[in-house]
Amino acid sequence: MTTTYDKVLIEEEALKSSTISDEKFRELLNRLNKQSVEKHFEAYKDVNWDAPEMQIRIDDPVFELSEDDPLGKTQWYKSLSQEDRARLGLMRTATAAKVGLEFENVLKRGLLEYAFHLKNNDPSFRYIMHEVTEECHHSMMFQELVNRASLDIKGLDRLTKIASYFVVIQAIFFPELFFLFVLGGEDPIDYVQRQMLKKRNNHPLLEQIMKIHVTEEARHLSFARHYLKNKVPKISRLRRARLKIAAPFLLWVMAAQMLYPSRQMIKEFNIPRNVLKEAYRSKEAKATVSASLAKIRRLFKELGLIGPVSKKIWQVLGIWAED
């Protein structure tokens, strides 16, 4: 595979203003459609699953958490046996993949509902179909990774899965809120994967999956951001107020799902509460969560969706930063 995640064409530079016209939005869609045709991947064609170096061992040291990781730097983690350190790291990797594919399930359902109600000749329809197709391949890659980890990963809890139906419905009745959900799920994992790819010390299978995912997610993120830039200026004051208040809560929940240990992991390894507090209430951990939401925060500032009250909510939830 010759592509690299950092060479993908992203439309952010061409469209930096806080709002874009319908004409500019159509131009963006045309470019994204062209990119989707010219540079796309298939889960079982572009990943060499059967190569010897792609096989996953549950005790492989490559999965051990690094000193940069909030949990990895704790004495509790360092005191574990090598096998347990590797198994915990692999479980977290597989859990992130499972949560990611379940999020993409919600995303695909919402996108299909949104497309279902579009009129003929709407330029968004074709791009949405491209994105759904790409997300299907991402989900297949993530599930294959989970299966090969040989761990019974639970993913999202039942209550969160039930709540997902509410998110899907928003694609019809409040699409601006739905595409906020899209950014809230995709931006944090995109941030984490880009940081991991910079380190170049990942398992070969994980490395290849992340490169594919980051490359195609650049288009998905660009569409969601510019959709909001095009639509939010046209919505009512009431809807803007709802977005202001809902955004920090939604983003906080989504970031936590992506970046914090799952209940299954905490229970399986009997991670003490004081260790979790030490790891994830530290300034470094909070800074990571805040950094993963930086692009969304800047977008909301540009769109005038952060006022005195909503800013206070961002601060209280620990996801604010003066970018």
C-alpha positions as CSV (number, residue, x, y, z in Angstrom):
1,M,0.0,0.0,0.0
2,T,1.7,3.2,-1.2
3,T,-0.6,5.8,0.4
4,T,0.3,7.6,3.6
5,Y,-2.3,9.1,5.9
6,D,-0.6,12.5,5.9
7,K,-0.9,13.0,2.1
8,V,-4.6,12.9,1.8
9,L,-6.3,16.0,0.4
10,I,-8.2,17.8,3.1
11,E,-10.4,20.8,2.2
12,E,-9.8,22.7,5.5
13,E,-7.2,25.0,3.9
14,A,-9.4,25.9,1.0
15,L,-12.4,26.7,3.2
16,K,-11.2,28.4,6.4
17,S,-14.1,30.8,6.8
18,S,-16.6,30.2,9.5
19,T,-19.4,29.8,7.0
20,I,-19.6,28.6,3.4
21,S,-22.1,29.2,0.7
22,D,-24.2,26.5,-1.0
23,E,-22.1,26.9,-4.1
24,K,-18.8,26.4,-2.2
25,F,-20.4,23.4,-0.4
26,R,-21.2,21.8,-3.7
27,E,-17.7,22.4,-4.9
28,L,-16.4,20.6,-1.8
29,L,-18.7,17.7,-2.3
30,N,-17.4,17.3,-5.9
31,R,-13.9,17.2,-4.7
32,L,-14.7,14.7,-1.9
33,N,-16.5,12.5,-4.4
34,K,-13.5,12.6,-6.7
35,Q,-11.2,11.7,-3.9
36,S,-13.4,8.8,-2.8
37,V,-13.2,7.3,-6.3
38,E,-9.5,7.9,-6.7
39,K,-8.4,6.8,-3.3
40,H,-10.4,4.2,-1.4
41,F,-9.7,0.9,0.3
42,E,-11.4,-2.5,0.8
43,A,-11.1,-4.4,4.1
44,Y,-10.2,-7.8,2.6
45,K,-8.3,-6.6,-0.4
46,D,-5.9,-3.9,0.9
47,V,-5.0,-5.6,4.2
48,N,-2.8,-8.6,4.0
49,W,-4.5,-10.5,6.9
50,D,-2.6,-13.8,6.3
51,A,0.9,-12.4,6.4
52,P,3.0,-13.8,9.3
53,E,3.8,-10.4,10.7
54,M,0.1,-9.6,10.8
55,Q,-0.8,-12.3,13.3
56,I,-1.7,-11.2,16.8
57,R,-0.2,-12.8,20.0
58,I,-1.9,-12.0,23.2
59,D,1.5,-11.7,25.0
60,D,3.1,-9.6,22.3
61,P,5.2,-6.8,24.0
62,V,4.2,-4.4,21.2
63,F,0.8,-4.0,22.8
64,E,2.2,-2.9,26.2
65,L,1.2,0.7,27.2
66,S,4.0,3.3,26.9
67,E,5.2,5.8,29.4
68,D,3.1,8.4,27.5
69,D,-0.1,6.6,28.4
70,P,-1.9,7.8,31.6
71,L,-2.4,4.2,32.8
72,G,0.9,3.0,31.4
73,K,3.0,5.4,33.6
74,T,1.4,4.2,36.9
75,Q,3.4,2.0,39.2
76,W,0.4,-0.3,39.4
77,Y,0.6,-1.1,35.6
78,K,4.4,-1.4,35.8
79,S,4.1,-4.0,38.6
80,L,2.1,-6.3,36.4
81,S,3.7,-9.3,34.7
82,Q,4.8,-8.8,31.1
83,E,2.0,-11.1,29.9
84,D,-0.6,-9.1,31.8
85,R,0.8,-5.7,30.6
86,A,0.5,-7.0,27.0
87,R,-2.9,-8.5,27.4
88,L,-4.3,-5.3,29.0
89,G,-2.8,-3.2,26.2
90,L,-4.3,-5.6,23.6
91,M,-7.7,-5.5,25.3
92,R,-7.7,-1.7,25.2
93,T,-6.7,-1.7,21.5
94,A,-9.5,-4.3,20.7
95,T,-12.0,-2.4,22.8
96,A,-11.3,0.9,20.9
97,A,-11.9,-1.1,17.7
98,K,-15.1,-2.5,19.0
99,V,-16.4,0.8,20.2
100,G,-15.3,2.4,17.0
101,L,-17.2,-0.1,14.8
102,E,-20.3,0.3,17.0
103,F,-20.1,4.0,16.7
104,E,-19.8,3.6,12.9
105,N,-22.9,1.5,13.0
106,V,-24.8,4.4,14.5
107,L,-23.2,6.7,12.0
108,K,-24.1,4.6,9.0
109,R,-27.7,4.3,10.2
110,G,-28.0,8.0,10.6
111,L,-26.4,8.8,7.2
112,L,-28.8,6.4,5.5
113,E,-31.8,8.0,7.3
114,Y,-30.5,11.4,6.2
115,A,-30.0,10.3,2.6
116,F,-33.4,8.6,2.6
117,H,-35.1,12.0,2.9
118,L,-33.0,13.9,0.3
119,K,-34.5,15.2,-2.9
120,N,-33.4,14.2,-6.4
121,N,-30.3,15.9,-7.6
122,D,-29.1,16.8,-4.0
123,P,-25.3,16.7,-4.3
124,S,-25.0,15.3,-0.8
125,F,-26.5,12.0,-1.7
126,R,-23.6,10.6,-3.7
127,Y,-21.0,11.6,-1.1
128,I,-23.0,10.1,1.7
129,M,-23.1,6.8,-0.2
130,H,-19.4,6.9,-0.6
131,E,-18.9,7.5,3.1
132,V,-21.3,4.7,4.1
133,T,-19.4,2.3,1.8
134,E,-16.1,3.3,3.4
135,E,-17.4,3.0,6.9
136,C,-18.6,-0.5,6.1
137,H,-15.1,-1.5,5.2
138,H,-13.8,0.2,8.4
139,S,-16.2,-1.8,10.5
140,M,-15.1,-5.0,8.8
141,M,-11.5,-4.2,9.5
142,F,-12.2,-3.4,13.2
143,Q,-14.3,-6.5,13.8
144,E,-11.6,-8.7,12.1
145,L,-9.0,-7.1,14.5
146,V,-11.3,-7.8,17.5
147,N,-11.8,-11.4,16.4
148,R,-8.0,-12.0,16.0
149,A,-7.3,-10.6,19.4
150,S,-9.0,-13.7,20.8
151,L,-10.6,-11.6,23.6
152,D,-14.4,-11.5,24.2
153,I,-14.7,-7.7,23.9
154,K,-18.1,-6.2,25.1
155,G,-18.0,-2.8,23.5
156,L,-20.7,-0.2,24.4
157,D,-23.0,-0.9,27.3
158,R,-26.7,-1.6,26.8
159,L,-27.9,1.8,27.9
160,T,-25.6,3.5,25.4
161,K,-26.8,1.2,22.6
162,I,-30.4,2.1,23.4
163,A,-29.5,5.8,23.4
164,S,-28.0,5.4,19.9
165,Y,-31.5,5.2,18.5
166,F,-32.1,8.7,19.6
167,V,-29.0,9.8,17.8
168,V,-30.1,8.1,14.5
169,I,-33.4,9.9,14.6
170,Q,-31.7,13.3,14.9
171,A,-30.3,12.7,11.3
172,I,-33.9,13.3,10.2
173,F,-35.2,15.9,12.6
174,F,-32.1,17.8,13.8
175,P,-29.3,16.9,11.4
176,E,-27.0,19.6,12.8
177,L,-27.0,17.8,16.1
178,F,-26.4,14.5,14.3
179,F,-23.3,15.8,12.5
180,L,-22.1,17.1,15.8
181,F,-22.3,13.5,17.1
182,V,-20.3,12.5,14.0
183,L,-17.5,14.9,14.9
184,G,-17.6,13.9,18.5
185,G,-17.1,10.3,17.7
186,E,-14.6,10.7,14.9
187,D,-12.3,13.5,16.0
188,P,-11.1,12.0,19.3
189,I,-10.2,8.6,17.7
190,D,-8.6,10.4,14.7
191,Y,-6.5,12.4,17.1
192,V,-5.3,9.3,19.0
193,Q,-4.6,7.3,15.8
194,R,-2.5,10.2,14.3
195,Q,-0.5,10.4,17.6
196,M,0.1,6.6,17.5
197,L,1.1,6.7,13.8
198,K,3.7,9.4,14.6
199,K,5.5,7.0,17.0
200,R,5.9,4.3,14.4
201,N,6.1,1.5,17.0
202,N,2.7,-0.2,16.4
203,H,1.8,-3.7,15.6
204,P,2.0,-4.0,11.7
205,L,-1.7,-5.0,11.4
206,L,-2.8,-2.1,13.6
207,E,-0.5,0.3,11.7
208,Q,-2.1,-0.6,8.4
209,I,-5.6,-0.4,9.7
210,M,-5.0,3.0,11.2
211,K,-3.4,4.4,8.0
212,I,-6.4,3.4,6.0
213,H,-8.8,4.7,8.6
214,V,-7.1,8.1,9.1
215,T,-6.9,8.6,5.3
216,E,-10.6,8.1,4.7
217,E,-11.7,9.7,7.9
218,A,-10.1,13.0,6.7
219,R,-12.8,13.2,4.1
220,H,-15.6,12.3,6.5
221,L,-14.5,14.9,9.0
222,S,-14.2,17.5,6.3
223,F,-17.7,16.8,5.1
224,A,-19.2,17.0,8.7
225,R,-17.4,20.3,9.5
226,H,-18.4,22.0,6.3
227,Y,-21.9,20.7,6.5
228,L,-22.2,22.5,9.9
229,K,-20.5,25.6,8.4
230,N,-23.1,25.6,5.6
231,K,-26.2,24.8,7.7
232,V,-25.8,26.3,11.2
233,P,-26.0,29.9,10.1
234,K,-29.4,29.2,8.6
235,I,-31.0,27.5,11.7
236,S,-33.3,29.2,14.3
237,R,-32.1,30.7,17.5
238,L,-33.7,27.9,19.4
239,R,-31.8,25.3,17.6
240,R,-28.6,27.2,18.0
241,A,-29.3,27.4,21.7
242,R,-29.9,23.7,21.9
243,L,-26.6,23.0,20.0
244,K,-24.7,25.3,22.5
245,I,-25.9,23.4,25.5
246,A,-25.9,19.9,24.0
247,A,-22.4,20.1,22.5
248,P,-20.2,19.9,25.6
249,F,-22.2,17.1,27.2
250,L,-22.2,15.0,24.0
251,L,-18.5,15.6,23.3
252,W,-17.5,14.8,26.8
253,V,-19.4,11.4,26.7
254,M,-18.0,10.5,23.2
255,A,-14.4,11.4,24.2
256,A,-14.8,9.3,27.4
257,Q,-16.0,6.3,25.4
258,M,-13.0,6.5,23.1
259,L,-10.2,7.4,25.5
260,Y,-10.9,6.0,28.9
261,P,-10.7,2.3,30.0
262,S,-13.9,0.3,29.6
263,R,-15.8,-1.2,32.6
264,Q,-14.9,-4.6,31.2
265,M,-11.2,-3.8,31.4
266,I,-11.4,-2.3,34.9
267,K,-13.2,-5.4,36.1
268,E,-11.1,-7.9,34.3
269,F,-7.8,-6.5,35.6
270,N,-9.2,-5.3,38.9
271,I,-7.8,-1.8,38.4
272,P,-8.0,0.0,41.7
273,R,-10.0,3.3,41.9
274,N,-7.0,5.2,43.2
275,V,-5.0,4.1,40.1
276,L,-7.8,5.3,37.8
277,K,-7.9,8.6,39.6
278,E,-4.2,9.0,39.4
279,A,-4.1,8.2,35.7
280,Y,-7.2,9.9,34.4
281,R,-7.6,12.9,36.6
282,S,-4.1,14.1,36.0
283,K,-3.4,17.3,34.1
284,E,-1.7,15.3,31.3
285,A,-4.8,13.0,30.8
286,K,-7.2,16.0,30.8
287,A,-5.0,17.8,28.3
288,T,-5.1,14.8,26.0
289,V,-9.0,14.7,26.1
290,S,-9.1,18.5,25.5
291,A,-6.6,18.3,22.6
292,S,-8.7,15.5,21.0
293,L,-11.6,18.0,20.8
294,A,-9.6,21.0,19.8
295,K,-10.8,21.1,16.1
296,I,-14.5,20.9,17.2
297,R,-14.0,23.5,19.8
298,R,-12.5,25.9,17.2
299,L,-15.3,25.2,14.8
300,F,-17.9,26.0,17.5
301,K,-16.1,29.3,18.3
302,E,-16.1,30.2,14.6
303,L,-19.8,29.4,14.4
304,G,-20.7,31.5,17.5
305,L,-21.9,28.4,19.3
306,I,-19.9,29.0,22.5
307,G,-21.5,31.6,24.8
308,P,-20.8,32.4,28.5
309,V,-23.1,29.7,29.8
310,S,-22.0,27.0,27.4
311,K,-18.3,27.9,27.9
312,K,-18.8,27.3,31.6
313,I,-20.2,23.8,30.9
314,W,-17.1,23.0,28.7
315,Q,-14.9,24.2,31.6
316,V,-16.8,22.2,34.3
317,L,-16.6,19.0,32.2
318,G,-12.8,19.5,31.7
319,I,-12.8,19.8,27.9
320,W,-12.1,23.5,27.5
321,A,-8.9,25.0,26.4
322,E,-7.9,28.4,25.1
323,D,-6.7,27.2,21.7
